[in-house]
Amino acid sequence: MTSAADLDVLEALAIEEARASFWAFRQRMNPKMKKGWWQRDLAHHLQQFHDDLVAGRRPRLIVQAPPQHGKSETITDFIAWASGKNPDRKTIFASFSERLGERTNGKLQRMFASERYRRTFPELVVGDGPTNGTGGPVLNRQLIEFAKRQGYFRNTTVRGSVTGESLDLGVIDDPVKGREEANSQTVRDRIWDWFTDDFATRFADDAGLLMILTRWHVDDLAGRLIERDKSVKVVSYPAIATEDSEHRREGEPLFPQLKSLDFLLKMKEQMDPVGWEALYQQSPIVAGGNLFRLEDFRKHAHGASLDLRRRVIYADTAQKTGERNDYSVFQVWGMGRDGVLYLLDQVRGKFEAPELERAARALWAREVAKTDARSGPLVAFKIEDAVSGTGLIQRLTRGEGRMPVVPIRRGRSDKYTRALDVLPSISSGMVSLPVNAPWIGDLVAELAAFPNGTHDDQVDPLVDAITDHLVSTGYDYADALSRAL
């Protein structure tokens, strides 16, 4: 049985650890907290940020994380811990709304008053005097002053007044309210002006900046700061991993204890692809602002009965057979009698060599079964003749079940140049995408991000198809468009 003396020793050790370690402090203050690897990882980065702050290195840290994953709670705990370690530290906190600032203020007040916190950091005292500014420490919804010390916590709004204040730690938690504000050039400029002309001028010589947010726009406050200040450290946590990392494999959720993969995938299905990439994946895209203008594509219902002259399957295979970091893509395209080129179906996955062949044969058989008077004949399976594609060509053209495979040789032109060549076809309204296909979101996001996105495997066969049917043939866009309309 543990004695009272033993309990006192254990409590003293827990207090010592919580003072030294932010992660230990979080667990001490939140014993029922749901814990995942990402909270530990973020705590590590915040610990390093604090070490740099104490050392006078003027750290600037931007944390990008999806909504409703606990990032604001983490920052509140960090402010409480950093304030306890140095009650002379002056912190100014800004968010897009007054309510969020006051909510953070209230959480801090409750934490500062708790017995567990006071045992951990007895040097920090609040509410020990008048609250009306007549000599004692102020304690209200906008300001928490620390008794007999120089430090305080002050909350305001982004674009709110900070005149006459000074800070050692500046914290910005979600500077914009939503997409409408983020898409406004005027609002973005005003936020930037507030940051540079008001907020940043309050910084002490060795102050640090901590910004935590959900990304809405490539040109938001975080985007501008990253572009202009190369010393900024960025830590980004996509809701669903886009590649294998130390903590999770590609396709796994960030915090399954709180937001399951099933929940995230349903959100992805419901959301606009550009919005999903920005909010949940921390990969903001300017819709229609990059190479491919998404509004220039025509739209048709997935699985609709279309009057087609012919169908062709185009393939872009992984650079190396068995390479688990690359996707292979098969796209089925149909040339309409109305002069429009339609994307009909797509299969995308990470296939080893035998799987790749099985997927190709299964798609071919499925498309052959669809052949009727309106669908047009399935005339060819076109595959890039390079690396793993060369092996697939050889396997599909020998023995039983041989297919009419046509090798594609793209020449020396780079991806960007080949994409430029197909833009007139798209802008003329001659290319149509299926609006409700289950895979269309990933394709649209890839098109919007090209050429700077993580992947371009879906763009390559799309460019091949357009080049094949509309560019290399000397297609008359004006005549085709007049007939289509």
Order of alpha helices (4+ residues) and beta strands (2+ residues): alpha-alpha-alpha-beta-alpha-beta-alpha-alpha-beta-beta-beta-alpha-alpha-beta-alpha-beta-alpha-alpha-beta-beta-beta-beta-alpha-beta-alpha-beta-alpha-beta-alpha-alpha-alpha
